[in-house]
Amino acid sequence: MARNNRTVVPASRKMIDQMKYEIAAEFGLNVGSYGSTAGMDTEFGSDLGAVGGYSNHGRASWGHLTSRENGSVGGEITKRLIRQAEQSFI
């Protein structure tokens, strides 16, 4: 079965990317920042691993992280999106 990774709501991509980097910082994963740190809460980023780190032609690199670390970020994104959807039903 072919996977369809097409974004249903293209405007959501920026929000998902921001969430991804915020969660990585909360988990203490050093992945740099998406684009720049403008508009992001980076007050404690250096302590948490959100500022600086590995970059690949201006884009943050996730390749140095383990599958478990990357999966943890993806799993947390899913949990938060489900929580938001459930709250919107209430």
DSSP file with accessible surface (Angstrom, degrees, kcal/mol):
  #  RESIDUE AA STRUCTURE BP1 BP2  ACC     N-H-->O    O-->H-N    N-H-->O    O-->H-N    TCO  KAPPA ALPHA  PHI   PSI    X-CA   Y-CA   Z-CA
    1    1 A M              0   0  234      0, 0.0     2,-0.2     0, 0.0     0, 0.0   0.000 360.0 360.0 360.0 129.5    0.0    0.0    0.0
    2    2 A A        -     0   0   93      1,-0.1     2,-0.3     2,-0.0     0, 0.0  -0.479 360.0-127.5 -75.9 141.4    1.4    3.4   -1.0
    3    3 A R        -     0   0  205     -2,-0.2     2,-0.7     2,-0.0    -1,-0.1  -0.693  12.4-149.9 -87.7 142.8    1.8    6.0    1.6
    4    4 A N        +     0   0  114     -2,-0.3    -2,-0.0     1,-0.1    -1,-0.0  -0.912  21.1 170.9-115.1 102.7    0.4    9.4    1.0
    5    5 A N        +     0   0  119     -2,-0.7     2,-0.2     2,-0.1    -1,-0.1   0.184  31.0 135.9 -95.9  16.2    2.4   12.1    2.8
    6    6 A R        -     0   0  171      1,-0.1     2,-0.5     2,-0.0     3,-0.1  -0.438  61.1-118.7 -66.0 132.6    0.5   14.9    1.1
    7    7 A T        -     0   0   44     -2,-0.2    -1,-0.1     1,-0.2    -2,-0.1  -0.619  18.7-159.4 -76.1 122.1   -0.3   17.7    3.5
    8    8 A V  S    S+     0   0  121     -2,-0.5    -1,-0.2     1,-0.3     3,-0.1   0.915  89.8  30.5 -69.2 -42.7   -4.1   18.0    3.7
    9    9 A V  S >  S-     0   0   88      1,-0.1     3,-2.2    -3,-0.1     4,-0.4  -0.881  74.4-166.2-117.3  96.6   -3.9   21.6    5.1
   10   10 A P  T >  S+     0   0   99      0, 0.0     3,-1.5     0, 0.0     4,-0.4   0.826  85.1  63.3 -55.7 -31.8   -0.7   23.1    3.7
   11   11 A A  T 3> S+     0   0   86      1,-0.3     4,-0.6     2,-0.1     3,-0.4   0.723  91.9  67.1 -66.2 -18.1   -0.9   26.0    6.2
   12   12 A S  H <> S+     0   0   36     -3,-2.2     4,-2.7     1,-0.2    -1,-0.3   0.698  78.8  81.1 -76.2 -16.7   -0.5   23.5    9.1
   13   13 A R  H <> S+     0   0  112     -3,-1.5     4,-2.7    -4,-0.4     5,-0.2   0.915  91.7  48.5 -57.8 -45.0    3.1   22.6    8.0
   14   14 A K  H  > S+     0   0  157     -3,-0.4     4,-2.4    -4,-0.4    -1,-0.2   0.922 112.6  48.4 -63.6 -42.0    4.6   25.7    9.7
   15   15 A M  H  X S+     0   0   77     -4,-0.6     4,-2.5     2,-0.2    -2,-0.2   0.916 112.2  48.6 -65.0 -42.0    2.7   24.9   13.0
   16   16 A I  H  X S+     0   0   33     -4,-2.7     4,-2.6     2,-0.2    -2,-0.2   0.924 111.4  50.0 -64.7 -43.2    3.8   21.3   12.9
   17   17 A D  H  X S+     0   0   12     -4,-2.7     4,-2.1    -5,-0.2     5,-0.2   0.926 111.2  48.6 -62.4 -42.4    7.4   22.3   12.3
   18   18 A Q  H  X S+     0   0   68     -4,-2.4     4,-2.3     1,-0.2    -2,-0.2   0.934 111.9  49.3 -62.9 -43.1    7.3   24.7   15.2
   19   19 A M  H  X S+     0   0   13     -4,-2.5     4,-2.7     1,-0.2     5,-0.2   0.909 108.1  55.3 -61.2 -40.8    5.7   22.1   17.5
   20   20 A K  H  X S+     0   0   55     -4,-2.6     4,-2.3     1,-0.2    -1,-0.2   0.928 110.8  43.4 -59.5 -46.1    8.4   19.6   16.4
   21   21 A Y  H  X S+     0   0   17     -4,-2.1     4,-2.2     2,-0.2    -1,-0.2   0.863 112.4  52.6 -71.9 -34.5   11.2   21.9   17.4
   22   22 A E  H  X S+     0   0   76     -4,-2.3     4,-2.3    -5,-0.2    -2,-0.2   0.930 111.8  46.2 -64.3 -44.0    9.5   22.9   20.7
   23   23 A I  H  X S+     0   0    0     -4,-2.7     4,-2.2     2,-0.2    -2,-0.2   0.918 110.3  53.0 -65.7 -42.7    9.1   19.3   21.7
   24   24 A A  H  <>S+     0   0    0     -4,-2.3     5,-3.0    -5,-0.2     4,-0.4   0.919 110.1  48.9 -59.2 -40.5   12.7   18.5   20.7
   25   25 A A  H ><5S+     0   0   12     -4,-2.2     3,-1.2     1,-0.2    -1,-0.2   0.915 109.3  52.0 -65.5 -41.1   13.8   21.3   23.0
   26   26 A E  H 3<5S+     0   0  101     -4,-2.3    -1,-0.2     1,-0.3    -2,-0.2   0.866 110.8  48.2 -61.8 -35.4   11.6   20.0   25.8
   27   27 A F  T 3<5S-     0   0   87     -4,-2.2    -1,-0.3    -5,-0.1    -2,-0.2   0.476 117.6-115.0 -82.9  -4.5   13.2   16.6   25.4
   28   28 A G  T < 5 +     0   0   43     -3,-1.2     2,-0.5    -4,-0.4    -3,-0.2   0.747  62.2 152.6  78.4  23.7   16.7   18.1   25.4
   29   29 A L      < -     0   0   16     -5,-3.0     2,-1.0    -6,-0.2    -1,-0.2  -0.757  41.5-138.1 -91.4 130.2   17.5   17.1   21.8
   30   30 A N        +     0   0   59     -2,-0.5    24,-0.4     1,-0.2    20,-0.2  -0.731  49.3 136.5 -92.3 100.1   20.0   19.3   20.0
   31   31 A V        -     0   0    2     -2,-1.0    30,-0.2    18,-0.9    -1,-0.2   0.253  58.2-123.3-124.9  10.2   18.7   19.9   16.4
   32   32 A G        -     0   0    8     17,-0.7    -1,-0.4    20,-0.3     2,-0.3  -0.449  45.6 -62.2  76.8-157.4   19.2   23.6   15.9
   33   33 A S        -     0   0   29      2,-0.1     2,-0.6    -2,-0.1    27,-0.2  -0.936  47.0-101.1-129.7 154.0   16.3   25.7   15.0
   34   34 A Y  S    S-     0   0  101     -2,-0.3     2,-1.8     2,-0.1    25,-0.1  -0.607  90.3 -40.4 -75.5 113.7   13.9   25.7   12.1
   35   35 A G  S    S-     0   0   59     -2,-0.6     2,-0.3    23,-0.4    -2,-0.1  -0.470 124.9 -21.8  69.4 -86.8   15.0   28.5    9.8
   36   36 A S        -     0   0   70     -2,-1.8    -2,-0.1     2,-0.2     0, 0.0  -0.882  63.2-107.1-142.8 177.3   15.8   31.0   12.5
   37   37 A T  S >  S+     0   0   58     -2,-0.3     3,-1.9    -4,-0.1     5,-0.1   0.415  71.6 130.7 -90.8   4.2   14.8   31.6   16.1
   38   38 A A  T 3  S+     0   0   79      1,-0.3    -2,-0.2     3,-0.1     3,-0.1  -0.337  78.3   8.4 -61.7 129.3   12.6   34.5   15.3
   39   39 A G  T 3  S+     0   0   81      1,-0.3     2,-0.3    -2,-0.1    -1,-0.3   0.427 105.4 110.8  83.9  -2.6    9.2   34.2   16.8
   40   40 A M  S <  S-     0   0   38     -3,-1.9     2,-1.1     2,-0.0    -1,-0.3  -0.797  76.1-114.9-105.8 149.8   10.1   31.2   18.9
   41   41 A D        +     0   0  134     -2,-0.3     3,-0.2     1,-0.2    -3,-0.1  -0.702  49.0 155.6 -81.4 101.4   10.5   31.1   22.7
   42   42 A T    >   +     0   0   47     -2,-1.1     3,-1.2     1,-0.1     4,-0.5   0.105  26.3 121.1-116.5  21.8   14.2   30.3   23.0
   43   43 A E  T 3  S+     0   0  138      1,-0.3     3,-0.2     2,-0.1    -1,-0.1   0.893  94.6  20.8 -53.4 -43.2   14.8   31.8   26.5
   44   44 A F  T 3> S+     0   0  112     -3,-0.2     4,-2.0     1,-0.1     3,-0.4   0.174  93.2 114.5-110.4  17.6   16.0   28.4   27.8
   45   45 A G  H <>>S+     0   0    3     -3,-1.2     5,-2.5     1,-0.2     4,-2.0   0.869  72.9  53.6 -59.4 -39.5   16.8   26.9   24.4
   46   46 A S  H  45S+     0   0   91     -4,-0.5    -1,-0.2     1,-0.2    -2,-0.1   0.878 111.5  46.8 -67.2 -32.9   20.6   26.7   25.0
   47   47 A D  H  45S+     0   0  129     -3,-0.4    -1,-0.2     1,-0.2    -2,-0.2   0.856 119.2  40.3 -71.7 -34.8   19.9   24.7   28.2
   48   48 A L  H  <5S-     0   0   69     -4,-2.0    -2,-0.2   -19,-0.0    -1,-0.2   0.572 116.9-107.0 -92.5 -14.1   17.4   22.5   26.4
   49   49 A G  T  <5S+     0   0   12     -4,-2.0   -18,-0.9    -5,-0.2   -17,-0.7   0.647  84.0 118.1 100.7  16.5   19.3   22.0   23.2
   50   50 A A      < +     0   0   17     -5,-2.5     2,-0.4   -20,-0.2    -4,-0.2   0.720  62.8  64.4 -89.7 -20.4   17.1   24.2   20.8
   51   51 A V  S    S-     0   0   64     -6,-0.7   -19,-0.1    -7,-0.1    -2,-0.1  -0.865 103.5  -6.3-109.8 138.4   19.7   26.7   19.9
   52   52 A G  S    S+     0   0   45     -2,-0.4   -20,-0.3   -21,-0.1     2,-0.3  -0.330  79.6 107.8  79.6-167.4   22.9   26.0   17.9
   53   53 A G        +     0   0   48    -22,-0.1     2,-0.3   -21,-0.1   -22,-0.1  -0.658  70.0   1.2 102.3-151.3   23.9   22.5   17.0
   54   54 A Y        +     0   0  128    -24,-0.4     7,-1.3    -2,-0.3     2,-0.3  -0.558  59.9 174.5 -84.7 134.4   23.8   20.6   13.8
   55   55 A S  E     -A   60   0A  91     -2,-0.3     2,-0.4     5,-0.2     5,-0.2  -0.983  21.4-155.4-139.6 155.9   22.7   22.2   10.6
   56   56 A N  E >  S-A   59   0A  91      3,-3.6     3,-1.4    -2,-0.3    -2,-0.0  -0.894  79.8 -34.7-133.2  95.5   22.7   21.2    6.9
   57   57 A H  T 3  S-     0   0  179     -2,-0.4     3,-0.1     1,-0.3    -1,-0.1   0.922 125.5 -42.7  56.4  47.6   22.7   24.1    4.5
   58   58 A G  T 3  S+     0   0   58      1,-0.2   -23,-0.4   -24,-0.0     2,-0.4   0.376 122.2 102.5  84.2  -6.9   20.6   26.3    6.7
   59   59 A R  E <  S-A   56   0A 185     -3,-1.4    -3,-3.6   -25,-0.1    -1,-0.2  -0.880  78.9-107.6-110.0 144.2   18.2   23.5    7.7
   60   60 A A  E     -A   55   0A  14     -2,-0.4     2,-0.5    -5,-0.2    -5,-0.2  -0.371  32.4-133.6 -67.8 145.9   18.3   21.7   11.0
   61   61 A S        +     0   0   32     -7,-1.3    -7,-0.2   -30,-0.2     3,-0.1  -0.875  26.7 176.5-106.3 132.4   19.6   18.2   10.8
   62   62 A W    >   +     0   0   43     -2,-0.5     3,-1.6     1,-0.1    -1,-0.1   0.390  59.9  97.8-106.2  -1.0   17.8   15.3   12.6
   63   63 A G  T 3  S+     0   0   69      1,-0.3    -1,-0.1     0, 0.0    -2,-0.0   0.714  74.4  59.5 -66.3 -23.0   20.1   12.6   11.2
   64   64 A H  T 3  S+     0   0   73     -3,-0.1    -1,-0.3     2,-0.1     2,-0.2   0.600  90.2  90.4 -82.5  -8.8   22.4   12.4   14.3
   65   65 A L  S <  S-     0   0   17     -3,-1.6     2,-0.1     1,-0.1    -3,-0.0  -0.526  82.2-110.2 -85.5 154.8   19.4   11.5   16.5
   66   66 A T     >  -     0   0   76     -2,-0.2     4,-2.5     1,-0.1     5,-0.2  -0.341  26.9-110.9 -76.8 163.2   18.4    7.9   17.1
   67   67 A S  H  > S+     0   0  109      1,-0.2     4,-2.8     2,-0.2     5,-0.2   0.883 120.4  55.4 -59.8 -37.6   15.2    6.4   15.7
   68   68 A R  H  > S+     0   0  206      2,-0.2     4,-2.1     1,-0.2    -1,-0.2   0.915 108.1  47.2 -62.8 -43.3   13.9    6.3   19.3
   69   69 A E  H  > S+     0   0   67      2,-0.2     4,-1.8     1,-0.2    -2,-0.2   0.944 114.8  45.6 -64.9 -46.7   14.5   10.0   19.8
   70   70 A N  H  X S+     0   0   58     -4,-2.5     4,-2.3     1,-0.2    -2,-0.2   0.908 113.2  50.8 -62.2 -40.9   12.9   11.0   16.5
   71   71 A G  H  X S+     0   0   45     -4,-2.8     4,-2.9    -5,-0.2    -1,-0.2   0.858 105.3  56.3 -65.3 -34.8   10.0    8.7   17.2
   72   72 A S  H  X S+     0   0   55     -4,-2.1     4,-2.2     2,-0.2    -1,-0.2   0.903 108.0  47.9 -63.7 -40.4    9.5   10.2   20.6
   73   73 A V  H  X S+     0   0    4     -4,-1.8     4,-2.4     2,-0.2    -2,-0.2   0.953 113.9  46.8 -65.0 -47.2    9.1   13.6   19.0
   74   74 A G  H  X S+     0   0   31     -4,-2.3     4,-2.2     1,-0.2    -2,-0.2   0.901 112.0  50.9 -61.6 -40.3    6.7   12.3   16.5
   75   75 A G  H  X S+     0   0   33     -4,-2.9     4,-2.4     1,-0.2    -1,-0.2   0.901 109.8  49.4 -64.6 -39.7    4.7   10.4   19.1
   76   76 A E  H  X S+     0   0   32     -4,-2.2     4,-2.5     2,-0.2    -2,-0.2   0.892 108.4  53.5 -68.3 -37.1    4.5   13.6   21.3
   77   77 A I  H  X S+     0   0   18     -4,-2.4     4,-2.6     2,-0.2     5,-0.2   0.947 110.0  48.5 -59.4 -46.3    3.2   15.6   18.3
   78   78 A T  H  X S+     0   0   77     -4,-2.2     4,-2.5     1,-0.2     5,-0.2   0.929 110.6  50.4 -60.3 -46.1    0.5   13.0   17.7
   79   79 A K  H  X S+     0   0  127     -4,-2.4     4,-2.5     1,-0.2    -1,-0.2   0.919 112.6  46.5 -57.7 -45.5   -0.5   13.1   21.4
   80   80 A R  H  X S+     0   0   43     -4,-2.5     4,-2.5     2,-0.2    -1,-0.2   0.887 111.7  50.3 -68.2 -38.5   -0.7   16.9   21.4
   81   81 A L  H  X S+     0   0   59     -4,-2.6     4,-2.3    -5,-0.2    -1,-0.2   0.911 112.1  47.8 -66.1 -40.3   -2.7   17.0   18.2
   82   82 A I  H  X S+     0   0   87     -4,-2.5     4,-2.8    -5,-0.2     5,-0.2   0.929 111.2  51.0 -64.5 -43.4   -5.2   14.4   19.5
   83   83 A R  H  X S+     0   0  116     -4,-2.5     4,-2.3    -5,-0.2    -2,-0.2   0.925 111.0  48.7 -60.0 -43.4   -5.5   16.3   22.8
   84   84 A Q  H  X S+     0   0   98     -4,-2.5     4,-1.6     2,-0.2    -1,-0.2   0.905 112.0  48.7 -63.2 -41.8   -6.2   19.6   20.8
   85   85 A A  H  X S+     0   0   43     -4,-2.3     4,-1.0     2,-0.2    -2,-0.2   0.921 111.0  49.9 -66.0 -41.9   -8.8   17.8   18.7
   86   86 A E  H >X S+     0   0  116     -4,-2.8     4,-0.8     1,-0.2     3,-0.6   0.903 110.0  51.0 -63.4 -39.9  -10.5   16.3   21.7
   87   87 A Q  H 3< S+     0   0  123     -4,-2.3     3,-0.4     1,-0.2    -1,-0.2   0.832 104.2  57.5 -67.6 -29.9  -10.6   19.7   23.4
   88   88 A S  H 3< S+     0   0   90     -4,-1.6    -1,-0.2     1,-0.2    -2,-0.2   0.758 103.2  54.8 -72.7 -20.2  -12.2   21.3   20.4
   89   89 A F  H <<        0   0  174     -4,-1.0    -1,-0.2    -3,-0.6    -2,-0.2   0.710 360.0 360.0 -80.4 -23.1  -15.1   18.7   20.6
   90   90 A I     <        0   0  179     -4,-0.8    -3,-0.0    -3,-0.4    -4,-0.0  -0.401 360.0 360.0 -81.6 360.0  -15.9   19.7   24.2
